[in-house]
Amino acid sequence: MSARRIIQRLLFLVLVVWAASTITFFIPRLSPKNPIRERFAQLARTGGFSPGDLEKIIASMNTKFGLDKPLLQQYTEYIGSIARFDLGVSLNQFPKTVWDLIAESLPWTITLLLVTTVLSFVLGNLLGAVAAWPRAPSWLRAIATPFVLLQGVPPVLLALFLLFFIAFRLKLLPLGSAYSTGRIPDWSFSFILDVARHQILPALSLIFGTVGGWVLSMRGMGVTIQGEDYVNFAEHKGLSGYTIFRNYYLRNALLPQVTGLALALGNVVVSGIVVEQFFGLPGLGQVLFAAIQSNDFLVIYGIVLFITIAVASLMVLVELLYPLLDPRIREA
């Protein structure tokens, strides 16, 4: 890929970050509510603040966070802080910064999403390729059908189904949380095994909810590729079915799927955050949900912006790596 195309993609990433930052800044300000007033009003109902003290605290916090300044000045300072990678501090867990909360929760989210995305992509594409391969056994092609039927079921509903039957009724797996109550986190094998056991149901929810789409799209690509000249030429050369399937059929059918993976990253991240909050995992979803409940607006802004930038960066990375997967791509 030429340097010009790389610069274009990086500039596009900067534009996406600016647009996401701008939307994140202005949409909450369309509401007439002051987030700091709402937050301290909640505390006042349970903490016994006097009205005079409450107004002084709100005025002080408005000054600290710049909410008493003109909107344009607030926006300029906000964009400047984003350029410095400063997402602010948490109101609910002061003096922790937003980056501190993201750093604490991100490993849980990355682990869950990385494992489920890779397994779903690999399993779905293999099943889809086999389902369209005419030489595959009929029983093997039939395995793909149930996964296709699950395509229209949201991962959250699958999570509810698995949680009720496997965890609640059969008691085969834990109901939720990241590890057993009373366990002290460490790097022992027993603790890692306990964490993995708690991750099975969230992982299955995401895998079953996304693998059907890969099966369906890969099966369509496989049917299209069967009529290509290079596949017919390989068959006439007398190559084995496995060689044709691996080198001529599967590898070429996978190329559009990589593009599909980049486009699906947004849905994968959103589904993962919802599912991990559903199971009580200490990932970004749990932090975001707690911030919404407590009106911790800087944490909400920071996590939404971080997710947007992460997804956009991954999409640009996939596009930059695509020519390495398909040498036929050349710049005009």
N, C-alpha and C positions, 0 to 999 in steps of 0.2 A: 504494500500500500504506500502511495506517495506521501511525502511530507505535507503537501497541500491538503490532501484528504484528512490526514491526522489532525492538522491545525483546524480544519473545518469542524471536525467532530468535537474537538476540545472546546472550541468557541460555542458550539451548540450546547455542550454541557454547562458552560458558564451561563448561557442564556436561560437554560432550564432552572439552574440554581437561583438566578435573579427572579424569574417568574414565580417560582415556588416561594421564595422569601417574600415577595410582594403580596402574593395571595394570602400567605400565612399572616402577614402583618395587617392587611386591611379587612379581611372577612370578620375577625372577632370584633373589630372596632365599629362594625355596622350595628352591633347590639348597643342599646342605650345603657347597659349595665356596666359598672366599673368593677373589674375582676378583683381588685384589692378590697374594695368596699364589701363585695359579696363574701370574700374569704374571711375578713375580720368580723363581719356580721354573724357568720356561722360560729366563730370562736366566742363572740360576745354572748350568744345564746346559751353557751355552756360554761364560759369562764368568768362571768361576772364583771365585765368591763362597765365602767360608768360611761354615759353618753359623751361627756366632755373628753375623757381620756380616749375613747374610741375615735372621735373626730381628729384629735391630735395625732394619733397613730396612723390613721388613714392619710392625713395630709403629709405626714413625714414619709410614708411609704410611696405616695404619689410622686413626691420630690425625688426620692431615691431612685425610682424606676423611670423617671422622666415623663410620667403621665400628665403632669401639669404643663408641659410644653406644647407649643403648636404642633399640629399633626404632621406637617411637612418636616419639621425639625426632628420629631420622633422617628419618622421614617428614615431620614438621613442617618441618624445615629444607629438605628437598627441595622441598616445595610452595612454600615461601617463595622459594627460588632460581628456580623456574619462574616465579613471579609477577614476579620481577625480570628475567626473560629471561636468566638465568644457567644455562647448561647444563654448566658445569664445564670442566676441562682434560683434554687427552689424556694418558694414561699413556705411550703409545708414542711420541708426538711432542711431549712436554713441551718448552717451555712453551706450545705452541700450544693455544688453546682449541677447544672443539667448534664454536663459531661460526666460528672461522677456517677450520676444515676444511670446514664447510658452505659458507662463502662462496667458497672456492677451487673446489669441485666443482659447486656449484649451477648456474652458467651452462651447463655441458655438459648437465646433466640437463634443465633447463628448455628449452633449444634443441631437443633431440631430442624431448621429449614434446610441446612446443607445435606443432612442425611436423607430427609424425606424427598427433597428435590432430585437428588442424584438417583435414589432408588426408584422413584416414580418415573423419571425420564428413561432410565435404562430398562426397567421392567416393561413400561408401556410401549416403548419402541420395539423391543424384542418380540413382545406378544403381537403387536400390530404387523410387524414384518412376517412373522410366522403365519398369522391369520390370512395374509394375502399370498403367501408362497404356495403355488399349486402342488409342489412336491411334498409339502409337510403332511404328516398324518392328520386325519380328520379329528381325532380326539385332542390333538395338540392345538389345532385351529379353534376348536370349540371352547378352549379355556378362556379365550379373549372376550367372549360374549358377555359374561357376568360383569366384567370390568367396564364395558361400554355402557351397560345399563346403569351403572353407578355414576356416570358422567354428569347427569343432571341433578344429583343430590349434593347440596352444599356440605362442605366438611364439618360445619357445626352440627348439622342434623346427624351426620354419621357419628360424630363424637358423642352426641346424646344417646344414640342407639347403642354404641359400644359400651358406653359408661353404664347404661341401665342393665344390659344383658350380661356383659362379661365381668364388670366390676361389682355391680350391686346384686344381681341375681345369682350368678355363678361364683362370685368372689374369687375369681382367678387372678385378678390384677388389682392394684390400688385404685381408689376412687379419684385421687388427684394428688396435688402437691409435687414438689420436686424430689423429695426423699422422705423416708419414714419419720414420723414424729419422734423426737428425742435423739435422733442421730446427730452427731457432730461432724460437719463436713471435713473430710480429709482426703488423702490420695490413696487410701487403702483399697484393695481389690473388692472387699465386701461392700464398701460405700459406693464405689463405681458401679457394682452390680445392682445395688439398691436403686441408684439413680436411673440406670438403664431400664430397670423393671417399671419404674414410674413413667418412663418416656414411651413405653410401647403403645399405649392407647392413643395419645396425641399423634404419634407418628403414623399409626394405622389410619387415623381419621384423615390426615392430610394425604397419605398415599392413595387410599381408596377413593378420595374425592378428586384426585387429579390424574390418576393413571388412565382412566377411561378416555380422556381427551387425547392423550398421546397414542393410545391404541387406535382410536378412530382415524386420526390424521395420518398415522404411519401406514395404516392399512390402505388408505386412499393413495398415498404416495407409492406404495408397493405395487398396487394394481397399475398405476401409470407407468412405472419403470419396466414392468414385464414386457412391454411392447417395444422398448428401446432397441436400437440396432446393436449396441455393445453387449446387451444381454443375449440377444439371439445369436450373435457371433460367438460368444463364449460357449453357448450350448452346442453350436455346430462344430466347434473345435474339440468337443468331447470332454470338456472339463467336468470334474465331479460336481454333484449338486451342492455340496458344502462349499466348495471353492467359488462357485457362481453366486451362491447366497451371500457369502461373506465379502468378497472382493468387488463384485459387480452390482449386486442388488442392494445389500444393506448399506454399504458405504455411501452410495449415491442417494439413496432414499433418506439418509440421515441429515443431509445438508440443509434442506428446508426446515427440518425439525430444530436445528440449532437456532435459526431465526425465530421460530415459534417459541423457543425457550426464552429468548430475550424479551419477546412481547408478553410472555406469561409471568414474568418475574413480579410485576406489580400485584397481580392476583394472588400469587404464591405468598408474598410477604404479608398481605392483608389477611389472608386466610390463616396463616401461621400465627399472627398476633392475636386474632380472635380465639383460635383454638387453645393457645397457651393460657390465655386469660380464663377460658372456660374450665380448664383443668387446674388452675391455680399455680401455674409455673411462674417462677420469678423472672420472667423475661420482659421485653419491652411492652408487651400487651398488658401485663399486670401493672407496670409503672404508669403507663398511659391511662389505664382505667382509674387508678388511684388518683392521678392528677386531675382527671375530669370530675371525679366525685368531690375533690377538695378545692376546686377552682384554682388549681396551681397553674396559672395560664402560661408562665414561662416554660414549664416542663412540657406542656401540651404543644406549644409552638416548636420547641426544640426537637421533640421526638418526631413530630410530623415532618418537619423540615429535614431531619436526619434520614428518615425513611425515604423521602422523595429524592434526596441527593444520592443515597445509596443505590436505589433502583435505577436512576438515570445513569449513574456511573457504570453499573453492571451492564446496562444495555449498550453503552458506548464501548465498553471493553469487549463484549461479544462481537460487535460490529468490526472492531479493529482486528480481532483474531480470526474473523471469518475467512479472509483470503488465505490464511495459513491452512485452513481445513479444505479449501477448494482452490487449488492452483490455477484453475481455469479463469478465475476472476482477474482481470487486468484493467488498469485504468485507461480510459479513453484518451 
